[in-house]
């Protein structure tokens, strides 16, 4: 990540899966819309968070926004 583009969740979540990711490329950037399914370690409930990300290729792909 660049410049703390994606803040930490701050909860005891365990990653479960990516749900319906959509990718769109424009030049050297890729825009991603995705839902991420987590399992809450405390309550055992499923938490789904949605993200819109911008990725850019340097040496590796980085989240820039």
Backbone as CSV, one residue per row, in Angstrom:
resi,resn,N_x,N_y,N_z,CA_x,CA_y,CA_z,C_x,C_y,C_z
1,UNK,0.835,-1.173,0.000,0.000,0.000,0.000,0.884,1.241,0.000
2,UNK,0.373,2.262,-0.617,1.042,3.555,-0.607,0.263,4.509,0.274
3,UNK,0.983,5.258,1.094,0.395,6.341,1.884,-0.812,5.908,2.707
4,UNK,-0.768,4.719,3.278,-1.868,4.210,4.123,-3.207,4.296,3.412
5,UNK,-3.243,3.863,2.148,-4.444,3.961,1.303,-5.612,3.160,1.860
6,UNK,-5.328,2.115,2.601,-6.387,1.271,3.157,-6.166,1.164,4.660
7,UNK,-6.977,1.843,5.475,-6.753,1.839,6.926,-7.030,0.464,7.532
8,UNK,-6.371,0.134,8.637,-6.627,-1.151,9.297,-8.060,-1.225,9.828
9,UNK,-8.591,-2.424,9.870,-9.967,-2.632,10.338,-10.057,-2.427,11.847
10,UNK,-9.054,-2.894,12.581,-9.055,-2.713,14.031,-9.933,-3.694,14.773
11,UNK,-10.291,-4.796,14.148,-11.125,-5.831,14.777,-10.425,-7.181,14.624
12,UNK,-10.879,-8.165,15.366,-10.328,-9.508,15.291,-11.072,-10.307,14.219
13,UNK,-10.867,-9.926,12.947,-11.528,-10.581,11.824,-10.568,-11.544,11.140
14,UNK,-11.100,-12.662,10.684,-10.344,-13.638,9.917,-10.859,-13.593,8.483
15,UNK,-9.955,-13.359,7.530,-10.343,-13.321,6.121,-10.962,-14.650,5.728
16,UNK,-12.081,-14.593,4.999,-12.751,-15.801,4.537,-12.668,-15.921,3.015
17,UNK,-13.160,-14.889,2.282,-13.129,-14.962,0.824,-13.416,-13.610,0.182
18,UNK,-13.032,-13.494,-1.093,-13.407,-12.349,-1.911,-14.714,-12.696,-2.603
19,UNK,-15.631,-11.740,-2.676,-16.939,-11.976,-3.273,-17.114,-11.046,-4.473
20,UNK,-17.348,-11.623,-5.634,-17.645,-10.891,-6.870,-16.699,-9.732,-7.194
21,UNK,-15.391,-9.990,-7.277,-14.490,-8.895,-7.648,-14.709,-8.465,-9.103
22,UNK,-14.643,-7.163,-9.341,-14.761,-6.590,-10.687,-13.501,-5.784,-10.938
23,UNK,-12.845,-6.018,-12.082,-11.596,-5.351,-12.428,-11.794,-4.547,-13.707
24,UNK,-11.227,-3.329,-13.719,-11.270,-2.498,-14.921,-9.903,-1.827,-15.053
25,UNK,-9.241,-2.043,-16.198,-7.918,-1.474,-16.410,-7.999,-0.182,-17.208
26,UNK,-7.173,0.791,-16.799,-7.055,2.052,-17.504,-5.587,2.474,-17.421
27,UNK,-4.857,2.343,-18.528,-3.431,2.665,-18.529,-2.667,1.728,-17.625
28,UNK,-1.872,2.295,-16.705,-1.098,1.446,-15.788,-1.818,1.243,-14.453
29,UNK,-3.102,1.588,-14.394,-3.879,1.394,-13.180,-5.004,0.397,-13.414
30,UNK,-5.352,-0.297,-12.339,-6.489,-1.215,-12.351,-7.421,-0.801,-11.223
31,UNK,-8.688,-0.612,-11.555,-9.706,-0.276,-10.563,-10.402,-1.575,-10.170
32,UNK,-10.580,-1.761,-8.865,-11.164,-2.999,-8.349,-12.308,-2.653,-7.408
33,UNK,-13.443,-3.296,-7.616,-14.577,-3.209,-6.696,-14.805,-4.621,-6.193
34,UNK,-14.796,-4.788,-4.878,-14.873,-6.134,-4.315,-15.530,-6.090,-2.937
35,UNK,-16.211,-7.165,-2.609,-16.696,-7.384,-1.246,-15.789,-8.441,-0.632
36,UNK,-15.462,-8.237,0.634,-14.596,-9.175,1.343,-15.373,-9.741,2.521
37,UNK,-15.402,-11.053,2.606,-16.120,-11.720,3.685,-15.114,-12.087,4.784
38,UNK,-15.426,-11.649,6.010,-14.606,-11.930,7.184,-15.435,-12.702,8.200
39,UNK,-14.753,-13.443,9.066,-15.402,-14.085,10.202,-14.944,-13.342,11.448
40,UNK,-15.896,-12.817,12.219,-15.580,-12.110,13.461,-15.156,-13.150,14.492
41,UNK,-13.923,-13.046,14.996,-13.393,-14.020,15.943,-14.092,-14.014,17.281
42,UNK,-14.682,-12.894,17.655,-15.347,-12.785,18.948,-16.774,-13.322,18.901
43,UNK,-17.562,-12.875,17.927,-18.975,-13.245,17.872,-19.256,-14.411,16.929
44,UNK,-18.274,-14.774,16.100,-18.404,-15.833,15.074,-19.389,-15.448,13.971
45,UNK,-19.746,-14.174,13.895,-20.640,-13.679,12.841,-19.828,-13.402,11.572
46,UNK,-20.498,-13.437,10.447,-19.875,-13.097,9.176,-20.004,-11.599,8.952
47,UNK,-18.907,-10.964,8.602,-18.870,-9.527,8.315,-18.478,-9.361,6.853
48,UNK,-19.244,-8.587,6.089,-18.902,-8.318,4.691,-18.616,-6.832,4.549
49,UNK,-17.436,-6.524,4.027,-17.023,-5.142,3.796,-16.808,-4.942,2.304
50,UNK,-17.202,-3.778,1.802,-17.053,-3.468,0.382,-15.938,-2.453,0.199
51,UNK,-15.137,-2.666,-0.861,-14.004,-1.797,-1.134,-13.981,-1.403,-2.600
52,UNK,-13.571,-0.175,-2.853,-13.245,0.305,-4.187,-11.783,0.697,-4.144
53,UNK,-10.940,0.001,-4.886,-9.497,0.199,-4.814,-8.928,0.624,-6.158
54,UNK,-7.840,1.356,-6.118,-7.072,1.661,-7.315,-5.699,1.033,-7.129
55,UNK,-5.322,0.167,-8.067,-4.023,-0.498,-8.020,-3.129,0.083,-9.103
56,UNK,-1.830,0.153,-8.798,-0.883,0.669,-9.786,0.352,-0.223,-9.781
57,UNK,0.873,-0.496,-10.972,2.031,-1.371,-11.113,3.306,-0.549,-11.009
58,UNK,4.146,-0.882,-10.025,5.493,-0.338,-9.904,6.399,-1.539,-10.083
59,UNK,7.098,-1.968,-9.062,7.785,-3.261,-9.125,6.770,-4.377,-8.874
60,UNK,5.815,-4.087,-8.000,4.700,-4.980,-7.693,3.425,-4.145,-7.764
61,UNK,2.274,-4.811,-7.754,1.001,-4.087,-7.703,0.846,-3.500,-6.305
62,UNK,0.449,-2.227,-6.244,0.260,-1.548,-4.964,-1.110,-0.872,-4.938
63,UNK,-1.734,-0.888,-3.770,-2.980,-0.155,-3.576,-2.588,1.309,-3.366
64,UNK,-3.083,2.192,-4.236,-2.725,3.601,-4.089,-3.900,4.453,-3.626
65,UNK,-5.097,3.920,-3.721,-6.281,4.681,-3.325,-7.425,3.763,-3.036
